[in-house]
Amino acid sequence: MQILTTAAELQAYTEQARQTGKRVGLVPTMGALHAGHLQLVQAARAECDEVIVSIFVNPTQFNNAEDFRLYPRLPEADAALLGPAGCTVLFEPSVDEMYPQPTVLRFDFGDLERVMEGAHRPGHFNGVATVVSKLFHMARPHRAYFGQKDWQQVAVVRQLVADLSFDLEIVARPTIREADGLAMSSRNRRLGAEARAVAPLLHQVLAAAAAQVQQGVPSAQVQAEANIALAAEPLITPEYFEVADAQTLQPLTAYMPGRSVVLCLAAHLGGVRLIDNVVVE
């Protein structure tokens, strides 16, 4: 596994790979890797000749300076995991390398970003779209791999690829969970023992709500009961719980068989913000 730190190095590497007929896969991450990330790397390894994993804690997608400061950074441990998983190139750029000058471009994804994460984290998806666009230009992948835990992010990135005609395929892989149901996340490392003990309630509430949706319970009732269940745990502060169309992400009033529904939530546990979702097909 090679470690590259500049855009010029990465561009030269992937250009050579493309000229020799190799397929390039990209796995964008912010590090503090877990089994969910490694699943993406392994999927890329199975489908591509070169697997580029980027590790970059992107400041432009944080609207909370403290969250950015506290985001886990484990470069040595991450590098040790990536080689055995099938990574051929680890790209670890500095902030100055990714942003040699302040960006003035602003993305607007319309209704996709006016709900859930976009509504609660102003500017978040502009930062995501900016850094992902840069990585796509630098790595020129045939395929880019993302986890479905960030369902709305995947939808935004798909829109970005379609609108800007990036010549690549977006591959979304299922959420990987702990044995107790908690969705794997780099932020889980920040949970204290008490918060970690109650964290599985997030998935339990989602699973119960999914069953209600399938039974035809009105979305408003599903949402209300989910929020009550979350708020009943003193260590959890719910931020949102939404029942939405899985493609458009717009709120749904009723479930219609044959139409995919996504249930999404965000909540704070002991000062750590977590998100999760469940899809009802």
DACOR-V430023 format. One record per pair of residues at least 4 apart in sequence whose C-alpha atoms are under 7 Angstrom apart, sorted by the first residue. I is the first residue (numbers start at 1). J is the second residue. Records with the same first field share a line. If there is no record, write none. Layout:
I=J ; J
This chain:
1=83 ; 87 ; 88 ; 89
2=88 ; 89 ; 90
3=89 ; 90 ; 91
4=9 ; 10 ; 90 ; 91 ; 92
5=91 ; 92 ; 93
6=10 ; 93 ; 97
7=11 ; 138
8=12
9=13
10=14 ; 138 ; 139
11=15 ; 138 ; 139
12=16
13=17
14=18 ; 139 ; 140
15=19
16=20
17=21 ; 22
18=22 ; 23
22=49 ; 50
23=48 ; 49 ; 50 ; 142
24=48 ; 49 ; 50 ; 51 ; 141 ; 142 ; 143
25=44 ; 48 ; 50 ; 51 ; 52 ; 141 ; 142 ; 143 ; 144
26=51 ; 52 ; 53 ; 141 ; 143 ; 144 ; 145
27=40 ; 41 ; 52 ; 53 ; 54 ; 144 ; 145 ; 146
28=53 ; 54 ; 55
29=54 ; 55 ; 56
30=55 ; 56 ; 57
31=55 ; 56 ; 73 ; 74 ; 78
32=72 ; 73 ; 74 ; 78 ; 186
33=37 ; 78 ; 186
34=38 ; 186
35=39
36=40 ; 175 ; 176 ; 184
37=41
38=42 ; 85
39=43
40=44 ; 145 ; 146 ; 173
41=45 ; 85 ; 86 ; 87
42=46 ; 85 ; 86
43=47
44=48 ; 51
45=49 ; 51 ; 86
50=88
51=87 ; 88 ; 89
52=87 ; 88 ; 89 ; 90 ; 91
53=87 ; 89 ; 90 ; 91
54=90 ; 91 ; 92
55=91 ; 92
56=92 ; 93
59=68
60=127
61=123 ; 124 ; 125 ; 127 ; 128
62=68 ; 124
63=121 ; 122 ; 123 ; 124
64=68
65=69
66=70
67=71
72=186
74=78
75=79
76=80
77=81
78=82
79=83
81=85
82=86 ; 87
83=87 ; 88
93=97 ; 98
94=98
95=99
96=100
106=126
107=126
109=113 ; 156
110=114
112=156 ; 248 ; 249
113=118 ; 119
114=118 ; 119
115=119
116=120 ; 240
117=121
118=122 ; 124 ; 125
123=127
124=128
125=129
126=130
127=131
128=132
129=133 ; 157
130=134
131=135
132=136
133=137
134=138
135=139
136=140 ; 141
141=168
142=168 ; 169
143=168 ; 169 ; 170 ; 171
144=169 ; 170 ; 171
145=170 ; 171 ; 172
146=154 ; 171 ; 172 ; 173
147=172 ; 173 ; 174 ; 175
148=154 ; 172 ; 173 ; 174 ; 175
149=175 ; 276 ; 277
150=154
151=155
152=156
153=157
154=158
155=159
156=160
157=161
158=162 ; 170
159=163
160=164
161=165 ; 166
162=166
175=183
176=183 ; 184
177=181 ; 182 ; 183 ; 184
178=182 ; 183 ; 184
180=200
181=200 ; 203
182=199 ; 200 ; 203
183=276
190=272
191=195 ; 196 ; 270 ; 272
192=196
193=197
194=198
195=199 ; 235 ; 269 ; 270
200=204
201=205
202=206
203=207
204=208
205=209 ; 226
206=210 ; 263 ; 277 ; 278
207=211
208=212
209=213 ; 222 ; 226
210=214 ; 280
211=215
212=216 ; 217 ; 222
213=217 ; 255
216=255
217=221 ; 222
218=222 ; 253 ; 254
219=223 ; 243 ; 252 ; 253 ; 254
220=224 ; 253
221=225
222=226
223=227 ; 241 ; 242
224=228
225=229
226=230
227=231 ; 238 ; 241
228=232
230=236 ; 238
231=236 ; 237 ; 238
235=269 ; 270
236=267 ; 268 ; 269
237=267 ; 268 ; 269
238=266 ; 267 ; 268
239=266 ; 267
240=265 ; 266
241=264 ; 265 ; 266
242=251 ; 263 ; 264 ; 265
243=251 ; 252 ; 261 ; 262 ; 263 ; 264
244=249 ; 250 ; 251 ; 252 ; 261 ; 262 ; 263
245=249 ; 250 ; 251 ; 252 ; 260 ; 261 ; 262
246=260 ; 261 ; 262
258=281
259=281
260=279 ; 280 ; 281
261=279 ; 280 ; 281
262=277 ; 278 ; 279 ; 280
263=277 ; 278 ; 279
264=276 ; 277 ; 278
265=275 ; 276 ; 277
266=273 ; 274 ; 275 ; 276
267=273 ; 274 ; 275
268=272 ; 273 ; 274
269=273
